């Protein structure tokens, strides 16, 4: 056996019946907190036992484990899942933060040659090795903040060569560090300079997607999902639909941006196509909420972006009340520089009035559902990966309540391996 975590003060299992997601109305009845609990993980990284210490060691003696962590006085939650990131890029956009503080809007900066266009130029110019080094540094910071599964997009290439370069960087990183990565192709992140929306759509469908599929078929990369920035003045609903369908036809899940700055019916279109997840949703309609609740498409909410860009808050409380599956993500990118799901949970509670239970579910089980991986991630249950965050606190809620909560983390466990340990 690989690892025994014994006598934890509290273990937030999240659920206990292998649920793939939890809606708000289910959380009160199904959210699971265990006291004085021990967790056993086998050599394949899978949880085999969760229960009182005496019950566990009566089946597997303590001396049969390679490693034992005495978790007395500690709380344990599942490894956190970041449902939306743009973490492969080069170039520094801190100067844009100063412009925002002076009142410049996201689209004003974008139209002046900043924003995505600036990062695209820098990312195109960077080597694969440079991008990989930057990406690994960012993943390392995520790990220290308790993230064990992350969705990671391309999208700062906007041409075939650079999009493939970014996807290769994501693929290489999978074997060079502990966090599990779900890869998303996002060649339609913006309309490239000098190109119309129609021509950009044609390039994505006729050039980029076939090249991505060739790289997948050759074994060079694995891509799970397709994304598009479905937005007024970028990719409108009809062109977004064409791109998403082209990706879906190759076997990719649909996981895309919609209704961030303007309502254009992107959610309704995504539900029609069978989207797994839809992100942002600041401008979602009541009908969009209703359709997401019925379809079980996951709403990936991004508090950092709404906060930094001073956007209208997405109607998260209404989504929760009407039965939408709500997940969270950092939206880490040069415009929203946040690598911590701990910060995101805190913001979600303060900005959107989510309960701490709702926030934790959104940052674990439901975020895993947004990338189609909640069968093995997002809760502490027998049969799931042994991904854990251990921290020193009298109650589990401190991991959200404290704004410097990363300081509480003593261990991060990924598939039974201790991949981060606080130096005392």
LINHU-V37289 format. One record per residue. N is the residue number from 1. SS is DSSP state (a for helix, b for strand, c for the rest). OMEGA is omega in degrees with one decimal (NA if undefined). NEAR is the number of other C-alpha atoms within 12 Angstrom. Layout:
# LINHU-V37289
N,SS,OMEGA,NEAR
N,SS,OMEGA,NEAR
This chain:
# LINHU-V37289
1,c,-172.4,28
2,c,-169.7,30
3,b,171.8,37
4,b,173.0,43
5,b,-168.1,49
6,b,169.5,37
7,b,175.9,32
8,b,179.7,38
9,b,175.7,31
10,b,171.2,38
11,b,175.5,44
12,b,-178.0,43
13,b,-175.8,44
14,b,177.4,45
15,c,-174.0,37
16,c,-176.3,28
17,c,177.8,19
18,c,175.8,26
19,c,179.5,30
20,c,177.8,30
21,c,173.6,44
22,c,170.5,43
23,c,-174.5,38
24,a,-177.2,33
25,a,178.7,21
26,a,-169.5,22
27,a,-177.8,31
28,a,-176.9,18
29,a,-168.8,15
30,a,179.3,24
31,c,-169.4,31
32,b,171.8,29
33,b,-179.1,32
34,b,179.5,28
35,b,174.7,28
36,b,-168.4,27
37,b,179.9,35
38,b,-177.6,42
39,b,177.4,55
40,b,-178.6,48
41,b,-176.0,42
42,c,-174.4,28
43,c,176.2,22
44,c,178.5,19
45,c,-176.0,28
46,b,177.0,32
47,b,179.5,38
48,b,-178.4,31
49,b,172.0,32
50,b,-178.6,39
51,b,178.3,33
52,c,-176.4,25
53,a,-176.5,28
54,a,179.0,19
55,a,-177.2,20
56,a,-175.5,26
57,a,173.5,27
58,a,178.5,14
59,a,179.2,18
60,c,-179.6,23
61,c,-176.2,18
62,a,-176.7,27
63,a,176.4,15
64,a,-178.1,20
65,c,176.3,23
66,c,-178.0,20
67,b,178.4,22
68,b,174.1,26
69,b,173.7,32
70,b,-175.5,27
71,c,177.7,31
72,c,-179.5,25
73,c,-178.9,24
74,b,170.1,34
75,b,-178.5,39
76,b,172.2,52
77,b,175.3,53
78,b,171.2,50
79,c,-176.7,55
80,b,-177.4,54
81,b,179.6,56
82,b,-170.0,55
83,c,-176.3,54
84,c,176.5,52
85,b,170.6,51
86,c,-166.9,42
87,c,178.9,47
88,c,179.8,51
89,c,174.4,48
90,c,179.4,34
91,c,-176.3,29
92,c,-179.2,23
93,c,179.0,27
94,a,179.0,19
95,a,179.2,18
96,a,176.4,32
97,a,177.8,23
98,a,178.1,15
99,a,178.7,22
100,a,179.8,25
101,a,176.8,15
102,c,173.8,11
103,c,-179.8,16
104,c,178.9,22
105,c,178.1,24
106,a,-176.8,28
107,a,175.9,25
108,a,177.3,17
109,a,179.2,25
110,a,-177.4,27
111,a,178.9,20
112,c,177.4,17
113,c,176.6,19
114,c,177.1,30
115,c,-176.4,34
116,a,-178.4,40
117,a,178.0,32
118,a,-178.4,31
119,a,176.8,36
120,a,179.6,36
121,a,-178.2,25
122,a,-178.4,25
123,a,175.3,38
124,a,-176.7,31
125,a,-176.0,21
126,c,176.0,25
127,c,176.9,21
128,a,-179.5,28
129,a,178.5,22
130,a,179.3,22
131,a,179.3,32
132,a,179.7,31
133,a,178.7,24
134,a,-179.0,26
135,a,-180.0,40
136,a,176.4,29
137,a,-179.1,21
138,a,177.2,33
139,a,177.7,38
140,a,176.9,27
141,a,176.2,26
142,a,-179.0,41
143,a,179.9,41
144,a,177.7,38
145,c,170.9,46
146,c,-179.7,48
147,b,178.8,49
148,b,175.0,51
149,b,-177.4,48
150,b,168.3,50
151,b,-175.1,49
152,b,-172.8,47
153,b,159.9,48
154,c,174.3,50
155,c,174.9,45
156,c,175.1,43
157,c,-179.6,40
158,c,169.9,38
159,c,-173.0,38
160,a,-174.9,33
161,a,-175.0,27
162,a,176.1,35
163,a,176.9,38
164,a,177.5,41
165,a,179.2,39
166,a,179.6,46
167,a,175.0,47
168,a,177.0,35
169,a,177.8,37
170,a,-179.0,45
171,a,179.9,36
172,a,-177.6,26
173,a,-178.4,34
174,a,-177.2,27
175,c,-174.4,15
176,c,-180.0,19
177,c,-168.9,27
178,c,-173.1,31
179,c,173.2,42
180,b,-173.9,35
181,b,169.6,42
182,b,-171.2,40
183,b,179.8,44
184,b,173.9,45
185,b,-175.9,56
186,b,179.2,49
187,b,178.6,48
188,b,179.5,48
189,c,-179.3,40
190,c,174.1,41
191,c,-177.5,39
192,c,177.1,33
193,c,176.4,23
194,c,-177.9,11
195,c,176.2,17
196,c,176.7,18
197,a,-178.3,29
198,a,-179.8,24
199,a,177.6,19
200,a,177.7,32
201,a,179.2,38
202,a,179.3,25
203,a,179.4,27
204,a,-174.7,43
205,a,-172.8,34
206,a,-175.4,22
207,a,-171.5,24
208,a,-176.5,35
209,a,176.0,40
210,a,178.4,24
211,a,176.9,29
212,a,179.3,43
213,a,176.7,32
214,a,179.5,19
215,a,175.7,23
216,a,-176.9,24
217,a,179.0,15
218,c,-178.8,11
219,c,-177.9,13
220,c,-179.0,20
221,c,168.7,29
222,c,178.7,30
223,c,-175.8,41
224,c,-169.0,35
225,b,171.9,42
226,b,-177.3,50
227,b,172.7,49
228,b,175.0,48
229,b,-177.8,44
230,b,-171.0,44
231,c,175.5,37
232,c,179.1,26
233,c,177.2,22
234,c,171.2,35
235,b,-178.8,38
236,c,-171.9,34
237,a,-175.7,32
238,a,179.2,24
239,a,175.4,32
240,a,-179.8,46
241,a,179.5,37
242,a,-178.7,32
243,a,-178.4,44
244,a,177.0,45
245,a,178.6,32
246,a,176.9,34
247,a,179.3,38
248,a,-179.2,29
249,c,177.7,20
250,c,179.5,24
251,c,179.0,20
252,c,170.0,33
253,b,176.6,34
254,b,-176.6,45
255,b,-165.6,52
256,b,177.1,57
257,b,174.7,52
258,b,171.5,45
259,c,178.0,41
260,c,-174.5,39
261,c,-178.8,31
262,c,172.8,29
263,c,176.9,28
264,c,177.4,30
265,c,-178.9,31
266,a,-179.3,45
267,a,-179.5,49
268,a,176.6,33
269,a,-179.3,33
270,a,177.4,44
271,a,178.6,32
272,a,-178.4,23
273,a,-179.4,30
274,c,-179.0,28
275,c,173.1,41
276,c,-177.3,40
277,b,176.9,47
278,b,-172.5,55
279,b,176.9,49
280,b,170.3,46
281,c,176.9,46
282,c,-174.8,40
283,c,-178.9,31
284,c,178.5,36
285,c,174.8,26
286,a,178.7,23
287,a,176.3,21
288,a,176.5,35
289,a,-179.2,39
290,a,-178.2,25
291,a,177.3,32
292,a,179.0,40
293,a,-178.8,28
294,a,-173.6,21
295,a,-173.9,25
296,c,166.3,33
297,c,-175.5,43
298,b,174.5,51
299,b,179.4,54
300,b,-174.2,51
301,b,-171.3,56
302,c,-175.0,50
303,a,-176.1,47
304,a,-177.4,39
305,a,178.0,38
306,a,-179.6,32
307,a,-173.8,29
308,a,-178.6,31
309,c,-179.4,28
310,c,178.5,22
311,c,169.3,24
312,c,-178.4,23
313,c,172.8,31
314,c,-176.3,39
315,c,-172.2,34
316,a,-178.3,41
317,a,178.6,28
318,a,176.9,27
319,a,-179.3,39
320,a,-177.4,34
321,a,-176.2,22
322,c,170.5,24
323,c,174.3,28
324,c,173.0,38
325,b,-175.6,48
326,b,175.0,54
327,b,179.2,53
328,b,173.5,55
329,c,178.1,54
330,c,-168.1,49
331,c,-179.0,37
332,b,178.0,37
333,b,-177.9,35
334,c,-178.9,36
335,c,-179.6,38
336,b,-168.4,33
337,c,179.5,29
338,c,-178.8,33
339,c,-170.5,37
340,c,172.6,45
341,a,175.1,51
342,a,176.6,47
343,a,-179.2,40
344,a,178.6,50
345,a,178.8,45
346,a,178.9,36
347,a,-178.5,34
348,a,178.7,42
349,a,-176.1,30
350,a,-174.2,23
351,a,-170.5,28
352,a,179.5,32
353,c,171.3,24
354,c,171.6,33
355,c,179.2,26
356,a,176.0,32
357,a,178.5,41
358,a,-179.3,42
359,a,-179.4,50
360,a,176.1,49
361,a,-179.3,50
362,a,-178.0,51
363,c,179.2,55
364,c,-173.6,52
365,a,-175.7,51
366,a,175.3,48
367,a,175.0,54
368,a,177.2,48
369,a,-178.0,46
370,a,175.7,49
371,c,174.9,52
372,c,-175.5,34
373,c,-178.1,32
374,c,174.4,38
375,c,-177.8,26
376,c,-177.0,34
377,c,166.6,50
378,c,176.1,50
379,c,179.8,52
380,c,-176.2,49
381,c,175.3,39
382,c,-179.8,28
383,c,178.2,28
384,c,177.6,39
385,b,177.2,36
386,c,178.2,43
387,c,-170.2,48
388,b,169.1,54
389,b,178.7,51
390,b,-179.5,49
391,b,-176.9,42
392,b,-179.8,30
393,c,179.3,29
394,c,177.7,19
395,c,-175.5,26
396,c,-175.9,36
397,c,179.9,31
398,a,-178.8,30
399,a,175.2,41
400,a,-175.5,37
401,a,-176.7,27
402,c,-177.6,24
403,c,174.5,22
404,c,-168.5,18
405,a,177.8,29
406,a,178.1,34
407,a,-179.8,25
408,a,-171.0,34
409,b,178.2,37
410,b,-178.3,32
411,b,165.1,39
412,b,-176.6,38
413,b,177.7,45
414,b,-179.7,39
415,c,175.8,35
416,c,178.7,38
417,b,173.6,35
418,b,-174.0,34
419,b,171.0,29
420,b,176.2,32
421,b,-179.1,24
422,c,177.0,21
423,c,-176.7,10
424,c,NA,8
